[in-house]
Amino acid sequence: MFLMIRVGLRAHLAILWKFGDANGRLFLLLLLAYLFVISASGAWLFWATWVGLLPFEVLVSFALAVSTGPAFASPLLSPMYSAPVLRRLLGRGWNTVKKPFFEELARYLESEGEKGGVPGSLKWGLTSWGVYYSTMASAILFSVTFFSSLGPWTPFVFAGPALVIAAGFSLWHMAYVGKKFVEAKEQGFRLLELQRATRDGGF
């Protein structure tokens, strides 16, 4: 949803921090911490696999868990994009293709949002981080525990429930967003119409 179009990464991050609220800054820090944790964890698992401390299947299972990230992306990112942040980014030429949608979203958040933010974004964001991190931790624990009996099939057995959880969570969030868009339409906002026109996924 939130593509950094025509705004450099450094400028984008600066706007998120300067114009975001407390929740937005918290989730920006969580995102930056995630990048460190995932890099450090991946590097350690690669090293442990290389020297023979862990079977290769543990690394594969972890990679599969990390790959479910896009299913959690929208609720993880939405707390950072309050109305002031959207207004500032749009003023800098961000996401011009979907500008009408985001302008309407900013108007909606200013009127109906929680302190200018997406309604329920804190709850959804924290839940998303919890489920995502649990999936990654479970990948390691599951693989270490059951590798002796499952062997090379370990990552594939883990992938089944992991993908079901990720897809289920994504659909659950999409249903929530869809409900909010219908409510917004009844309040006179054109989010639903513009969402369909731009094929945007929502908050």
C-alpha positions as CSV (number, residue, x, y, z in Angstrom):
1,M,0.0,0.0,0.0
2,F,2.5,2.6,1.2
3,L,5.0,2.9,-1.6
4,M,7.8,5.5,-1.4
5,I,7.2,7.1,-4.7
6,R,9.1,10.3,-5.6
7,V,10.2,10.8,-2.0
8,G,13.6,9.5,-1.1
9,L,13.9,7.0,1.7
10,R,15.7,9.4,4.0
11,A,13.2,12.2,3.5
12,H,10.3,9.7,3.9
13,L,11.6,8.5,7.2
14,A,12.2,12.1,8.4
15,I,8.6,13.0,7.6
16,L,7.3,9.9,9.4
17,W,9.3,10.8,12.5
18,K,8.8,14.6,12.5
19,F,5.1,14.7,11.6
20,G,4.0,11.3,13.1
21,D,2.3,11.0,16.5
22,A,3.6,8.9,19.4
23,N,2.2,5.7,18.0
24,G,3.7,6.4,14.6
25,R,7.1,6.9,16.0
26,L,6.8,3.8,18.1
27,F,6.0,1.7,15.0
28,L,8.8,3.3,13.1
29,L,11.2,2.3,15.8
30,L,9.7,-1.2,15.8
31,L,10.2,-1.4,12.1
32,L,13.9,-0.3,12.3
33,A,14.4,-2.8,15.2
34,Y,12.9,-5.5,13.1
35,L,15.3,-4.9,10.3
36,F,18.2,-5.3,12.7
37,V,16.7,-8.4,14.4
38,I,15.9,-10.1,11.1
39,S,19.4,-9.4,9.7
40,A,21.1,-10.6,12.9
41,S,19.0,-13.7,13.2
42,G,19.4,-14.6,9.6
43,A,23.2,-14.1,9.8
44,W,23.4,-16.3,13.0
45,L,21.3,-19.1,11.5
46,F,23.4,-19.1,8.3
47,W,26.5,-19.3,10.4
48,A,25.1,-22.1,12.6
49,T,24.0,-24.0,9.5
50,W,27.4,-23.5,7.9
51,V,29.4,-24.8,10.8
52,G,26.9,-27.7,11.4
53,L,25.3,-26.6,14.6
54,L,21.9,-26.6,13.1
55,P,20.4,-28.5,10.1
56,F,19.8,-26.6,6.9
57,E,16.0,-27.1,7.3
58,V,16.0,-24.7,10.3
59,L,17.2,-21.9,8.1
60,V,14.7,-22.8,5.4
61,S,11.8,-22.8,7.9
62,F,12.9,-19.4,9.2
63,A,13.1,-18.0,5.7
64,L,9.6,-19.3,5.0
65,A,8.4,-17.6,8.2
66,V,10.0,-14.3,7.2
67,S,8.4,-14.5,3.8
68,T,5.0,-14.2,5.3
69,G,5.8,-10.6,6.2
70,P,3.7,-9.1,3.4
71,A,0.5,-10.6,5.0
72,F,1.1,-8.4,8.0
73,A,2.5,-5.3,6.2
74,S,-0.6,-3.1,6.1
75,P,-1.4,-3.2,9.9
76,L,2.3,-2.9,10.7
77,L,2.7,0.3,8.6
78,S,-0.7,2.0,9.0
79,P,0.0,3.5,12.5
80,M,2.9,5.5,10.9
81,Y,0.6,7.2,8.4
82,S,-1.5,9.7,10.3
83,A,-3.3,12.5,8.5
84,P,-0.4,15.0,9.0
85,V,2.1,12.5,7.6
86,L,-0.1,11.8,4.6
87,R,-0.6,15.6,3.9
88,R,3.1,16.2,4.1
89,L,4.1,13.3,1.9
90,L,1.4,14.2,-0.7
91,G,2.8,17.7,-0.7
92,R,6.2,16.3,-1.6
93,G,4.8,14.4,-4.6
94,W,4.4,11.0,-3.0
95,N,2.3,8.4,-4.6
96,T,0.8,10.6,-7.3
97,V,-1.0,7.7,-9.0
98,K,-3.1,7.1,-5.8
99,K,-3.1,10.7,-4.7
100,P,-7.0,11.1,-4.7
101,F,-7.3,8.1,-2.5
102,F,-4.8,9.2,0.1
103,E,-6.2,12.8,0.1
104,E,-9.6,11.3,0.9
105,L,-8.0,9.1,3.5
106,A,-6.3,12.1,5.1
107,R,-9.6,13.9,5.2
108,Y,-11.3,10.9,6.7
109,L,-8.6,10.5,9.4
110,E,-8.8,14.2,10.3
111,S,-12.6,13.9,10.8
112,E,-13.1,10.3,12.0
113,G,-9.7,9.0,13.0
114,E,-8.2,8.5,16.4
115,K,-6.2,11.6,16.9
116,G,-5.6,11.9,13.2
117,G,-4.6,8.2,12.9
118,V,-6.2,5.1,11.5
119,P,-8.9,3.8,13.9
120,G,-7.7,0.7,15.7
121,S,-4.3,0.9,14.2
122,L,-2.5,0.5,17.6
123,K,-4.3,-2.7,18.4
124,W,-3.9,-4.2,14.9
125,G,-0.3,-3.2,14.7
126,L,0.8,-4.7,18.0
127,T,-1.2,-7.9,17.2
128,S,0.5,-8.1,13.8
129,W,4.0,-7.8,15.4
130,G,3.1,-10.4,18.0
131,V,1.8,-12.9,15.4
132,Y,4.7,-12.3,13.0
133,Y,7.4,-12.6,15.6
134,S,5.7,-15.7,17.0
135,T,5.7,-17.2,13.5
136,M,9.4,-16.7,13.1
137,A,10.2,-18.0,16.6
138,S,8.0,-21.0,16.0
139,A,9.9,-21.8,12.8
140,I,13.1,-22.3,14.7
141,L,11.5,-24.2,17.6
142,F,9.5,-26.4,15.4
143,S,12.4,-27.3,13.1
144,V,14.8,-28.0,16.0
145,T,12.2,-30.1,17.8
146,F,10.8,-32.2,14.9
147,F,13.8,-32.4,12.4
148,S,14.8,-35.8,13.8
149,S,11.4,-37.3,12.8
150,L,10.5,-35.2,9.8
151,G,13.9,-34.8,8.2
152,P,13.9,-32.8,4.9
153,W,10.1,-32.4,5.1
154,T,10.4,-30.2,8.2
155,P,10.1,-26.8,6.4
156,F,7.2,-28.0,4.3
157,V,5.2,-29.3,7.2
158,F,5.8,-26.0,9.1
159,A,4.9,-24.0,6.0
160,G,1.3,-25.3,6.0
161,P,0.0,-23.8,9.2
162,A,2.3,-20.8,8.9
163,L,0.8,-19.8,5.6
164,V,-2.8,-20.5,6.9
165,I,-2.2,-18.2,9.9
166,A,-0.7,-15.4,7.7
167,A,-3.4,-15.6,5.1
168,G,-6.1,-15.8,7.7
169,F,-4.8,-12.7,9.5
170,S,-4.5,-10.8,6.3
171,L,-8.1,-11.7,5.3
172,W,-9.3,-10.7,8.8
173,H,-7.6,-7.3,8.5
174,M,-9.0,-6.8,5.0
175,A,-12.5,-7.5,6.3
176,Y,-12.0,-4.9,9.1
177,V,-10.8,-2.3,6.5
178,G,-13.7,-3.1,4.2
179,K,-16.1,-2.6,7.1
180,K,-14.5,0.8,7.9
181,F,-14.7,1.8,4.3
182,V,-18.4,1.0,4.1
183,E,-19.0,3.0,7.3
184,A,-16.9,5.9,5.8
185,K,-19.1,5.8,2.6
186,E,-22.2,6.2,4.8
187,Q,-20.5,9.2,6.4
188,G,-19.9,10.8,3.0
189,F,-16.3,9.8,2.3
190,R,-15.3,8.3,-1.1
191,L,-12.7,5.8,0.2
192,L,-14.5,2.8,-1.1
193,E,-15.0,4.2,-4.5
194,L,-11.4,5.5,-4.8
195,Q,-10.0,2.2,-3.4
196,R,-11.7,0.3,-6.2
197,A,-10.5,2.8,-8.8
198,T,-6.9,2.6,-7.7
199,R,-7.0,-1.1,-6.6
200,D,-5.5,-0.2,-3.3
201,G,-5.6,-2.7,-0.4
202,G,-6.8,-0.3,2.3
203,F,-5.2,1.1,5.4
